[in-house]
Amino acid sequence: MSNTNEFSSLEGLATHLRDKLDPEKGNKKYLLLFAYNGTGKTRLSMSFKEASKHESGRDTLYFNAFTEDLFSWDNDLASIQESDSQRVLKLNADSRFFAGLQELEMDNRIRPLLQRYADFDFKIDTNNWTVSFNREVTNDESSETIEDIKISRGEENIFIWCFFLAVAQLAIDEQEAYDWVKYIYIDDPISSLDDNNAIAVASHLAQLLIKPSKIKTVISSHHTLFFNVLWNELNDKKKCQPYYLSNDSNSKGYNLRYTNSTPFFQHVALLKQLHEAAESDNLYTYHFNILRNLLEKTATFHGFKNFSACIKKDNDDPEDIVHARMINVLSHGNYSLFDPVEMLDENKQYFKKILEDFMTNYRFNPELFPKQTDKNIEEST
């Protein structure tokens, strides 16, 4: 049975995900989707949310780029009489996301979460639907609190994320204000975090989600480390399933590939993609981008300054002419995934040689990369 499902639309894919979480169909509790930016992750999260309106009404608490739009800065300088330093973050009072704001002491629920990641504090004005921020600044032996500060974009993102976590906790605890939530859908919460915080965010999120609850969860991300930490934390063959989501350049649709019950690693998935493309001779110029990305990360890991160190030099090329040519084709530029152009035959040969030498020098599990000839032999016997 194939591990890949093909979908002609995001609506069809969203329905498939809902079926996976349905107690009478798939009965999964967590679905993890790895996908690159531009694949359609955010649109998929909205299609998933919209699907509920055709079934039983609104049922999805989601975090994505649209969640951030529920928060906006009051930048009307005309309303600030003496200085432009007093800024507030406005909340969209019409959204059900803030249903428990006035009754459930959201300040006290958000603050412990925020203190894990940030050094600023906040106050929520439930009458005016605004948030003001402050920070304690230490000078020598004294300290003072600076009120009404404008926090950075990254700090704003983490505040909104902690706000969402507090709301998600209320939904998981079945608070009346959020008893409509059946699903939580999270798309890329950590675009501006470093690796240390990515690990912390993934771990804290997993700790929240594994609590006993009727709520099912879908998480999509382009961040490899975040994805892997979540998989390791939520790894339960019966409840959690990891997938790789990609565009289908031929059908203009989407492929959802189940990555089996082994930990998902981006570099292995990419290497398999390149290997299969090389074996089938279905090579496009954007494959150079993917291969170079792998070589650069490998070079960094092994302490080299340049990806060219991972390209094998041949004894029969004493002047490094072929070696220089291979580096040149990899350095040529950025090729678009959305306007695929097939490689020239000469460049296909260079690509295959670089890839084969790389996989020989840096050994990977050969069972993950079957030769096309082996497949043909199996099919004929």
N, C-alpha and C positions, 0 to 999 in steps of 0.2 A: 504494500500500500504506500502511495506517495506521501511524503512529508510536507508537500507544498500544495496550497490551495490558491486558485486564481480567481480574482474578482474583477468585474468590469467597472465597478463603482465603489465609492467609499460607503454608500448606503448599504450595499450588499455585504461589505466587509463588517460594518457595524452590527448588522443583523447576525452575522456569523459569530461575532464576539459575544453577543447577548445569548446566543444559543449555548456557547461554551459555559456560560455562567448559570444557565437555567438549571435548577435542581432536577428537572425531568429530562434534561438532554445531556449537557456536558458535566454539570455539577462541579465546576471548578470554582475556587474562591479567589485566586489571583491569576491574572494574565499579564505577562511582561512582554513588551514589544520593543525591540531594538530597531531603529530606523534613522537614516541620515536626515539632516535638515533639508527641506524641500520635497520630502517624500509625501507629505500630507498628514503628518501626525496631528497637528492642531485641528485641521478640518475633519479628521476622523473622530476626534474627541467630540466635536460639535454634532457630527452625524449620529454618534452614539447617543448623545443627549436628546437630539431631536426625535430619535426613534421611539423614545418613551411616550411622546405626545400622541403617537398613533396606537399605543397599547393601553396604558393605564394612567396617563397623565405624567407630569414631571416626576422623575425618580432619581436623577443623577446630580450629585454634588461634584463639580469639576474644578480642576485647577489647570489653566492654560493662559495664553496671552490675553484672552478676553477677561479672565479674572482680574488681571492687573488693571484693566480699563475701568473697573469698579472703583478704583482709587485715582484721584487726580489732584494736582497741586493748585492751590489758589494763588495764582501769580498776578492778580490784579493790583498792580503797584499804586493805582489811583486811590485804592481803598486804604492804603497804608500811609498815614499822614506824615510821620516823622522819619521813618527809615524803611528800608525794604528788607529788613532782617526778620520780620515776624511773618512766618509762612505756616500754613496748615494744609494737611492732606484731607481732601474732602471725600466723603463716602457717598456712594449712590444709594440713597434711602429707599429707592423703589425696588431694589434687588432682594430676593428672598435669602441671599447669602448672608445678609445682616439681620436675619429674623430674630436672633436671640441677643442682639446688642444691648438693649436697654434693661433686660431682665436677668441676664445670666453672668453679669460681672466679667465681661470679656477681658478687661484690663488684667485681672488677676489670672486669667487662663492663658493669655498670650505672653505675659512677662517672663514666666519661668522658661518658656520655649525660646524667647528672644535672647535671654541672657546666655544661652549656650553659644551664640554666634556673634553677638554685638555688644558694644560698650555704651550704647545710648539708651535712653528711657523715653517714655511717651505718656500722653494723657488723652483719653477719648472723651470728647464732649458729646454726650448722647442727645443733647438738646439741639445742637447745631450740626450734628453729623460730621464732625471734623476730628482730626488727630493732630496734636502738636507734639514736638519732639524736644528733648533737652539732653545735654551731656555734661557730666562732671569733668572739669579740667583741673589738673593739679599743677601748681606752680611752686617750686621749691617745697616749702613745708605747709603751704596753704592750698586750699582748693575752693573752687566756686562752680556753681551750676549755671550753665549758659542755656537760657530758655529760648523756645521758639526758633530752633535751628532748622536749616534746610539740610536734610541728610542726603547722602550720595545716592546715585541710582542703584548701586549694588546693595546699599543698606536698605533702601526702599524695597527692593525685591525680597530681601530676607525678612523684612517686617511683614510683607504681604503673605509670604510663605508661612510664617509663624501664625498669622491670623487664620490662614486656611487650616493649619494643623489643629488649632483650637476649635474651629468649627467642626472639623472632621471628628475630633474627639467627642464633641457633643452628639454628633450623629451616631457614632459607634455606641455611645452610652445611652442611646435612644431617648434623648431629651425631646420633649414634645414639640419644640420649635423646629426640630429637624427630623421628625418621624416620617417624613415623606421620602427620605433618602434610602434607596435600595442599592445604589451603586456609587462608588467613588472612582472618578476618572482623573488621573494625574498625568499631565504632559509636560516634560522637561522643566522641573522646578529649579534647576541648578545651573543655568547657563552662565552665570557670572561667578561661580564659586571655584576656588582652587581644589586640588585633589584631596587635601586633608578635610576640608569642609564637605566635599562630595561624599566621602566615606561616612562622615558624621551624620549628614542629612539622610543618607540611605539607611543607615543603621537605626536612627531615631524613628524614621518612617516605618520601618519594618516592625519595630517594637510596638508601635501604635496599632498596626494592622493585624498583628497576630493575636491580639486580644479577642476573646470570644465575642462574636458578633454575627448577625444575619447579613451584614453588608458585604457585597462582593466588590473587588477592586481591579481596575485596569491601569497599568502604568506604562507609558511610552517614553523613550529617551534616546538621544543620540550620543549620550555620554557613556563610554564603555565601562569605566570604573564604577559609576553609579549603578549601571545595569548589573554588573557582576556582583557587587556587594548585596544588592537586593535579592538576586537569585540565591546567593549563599545563605542569606538570612531567612528567606521564605521557602527554601527548597523542600518541597513536599511533593512527591510524585503524584499523589492523589489530589492535591489541592492547587498546586501551582504549575503553570506551563509557560516556558519561554519561547518567543517567536522572533523571527527576523522578517521585517516588513520592507519591501522594496517595490519600486516602480517596474512595470513591465514595458520596456521600450517598444516592443513589437505591437502589443495589443492596446497600449496606452492605459492599461489597467493596473492591478496591484497583485503582488505575490506575497502570501503569508506562509513562511516556512517554519515548521516546528523544528526546534533545534535539539530535540530529544531530551533525555533526562540527564545530560552531562552539562557541566558549567559552560556557558557561552563565552567565547572570547572573540573579540572583534577581529583580531589579526588572523585567527584561524579561519573565520568565516570569509574574510576577504581573500585569503590565500586560496581557499576552495573555489571561490568565484573566479579568480584568475586562472587557476588550474583547469577548471571546466571550460572556460572560454578558449584557452590555448589548445586543449585536447580536441575541441570541436572546430577549431580554426575560426571561431566567431569572435574575432578580436576587433575592438573599436579604439579610437584614439584616446578616449577617456580612461581606458584601462592603464595607460601610462601614468595617469594621476594616481590611481590606486596603488600601482606597483611602487612608484616613487615614495608614496606615503609610508608604505611598509618598510622600504629600504632606509628611509630617514629615521624611523623609530628604532629599527634594528641597529643602525650605526650609533645612535645616541646611547642605546642600552649597552653596547659593547665598547663605548668610549672613543669612537671615531668622530672626527670633526665633520666628515662629509659622507653622504650616502654612496659616493663612488667607491668607498672602501669595501662595500659589500658586493661590488661587481667584479667577478673573477677575471684576472688577466691570464691570457693563454700564452704558453711557451712559443707557439708558432706565430705570435704577433709581437715580435721584439720591439717594434717601434710604437706599440700601443695604438695603432691606427684604428683597429676594430673597437678596442676598449674606449677610445675617445669618441667614436661614432655612437656607441651604445649610451654613453653618458649624455651625449648631445641630444639624442632623441628623447631621453627621459627629462632633460632640462628645457625642452623646447617651449613649453608653456602650459597653461591650464586649458584643458579640453572640456567642452560642455557635455554633461550627462544627458541634457535635454535636446541636444542636436547631434546625435551620434554619427560619426563618420568612420567608415571601416578603414583599418590600417592598410598602408601599402604593403605588398608582399615582402619587400626587403625588411621593413620595420617589424613585420610579424616574426620574421626569423630572429631578429635581434631580441625582440620581446621574449620569445620562447627560450632563447639561450640564457638570457639574464634570469628568467624565472627558474629554469631548471637548475642552473648553477647555484642560485640562492637556496633552493630547497635541498640541494645536495650538501652545501656547506653548513647550513643551519637546519639540522635534521628535525623533521616533524613526523608524527605518526603516519607511516605510509598507508595504513588502512583508511585514512581519511581522504586519500588522493588516488583513487583507482585510475589506472590507465584506460584510455578509450579502447585499446585492443583487448584488454582484459574483459571489458564489458561485452564486446562483440563475441568473444569466445564463450562467455557464459550464456549469452542469448542463443548461440547456435548449438549448444549441447543439451 
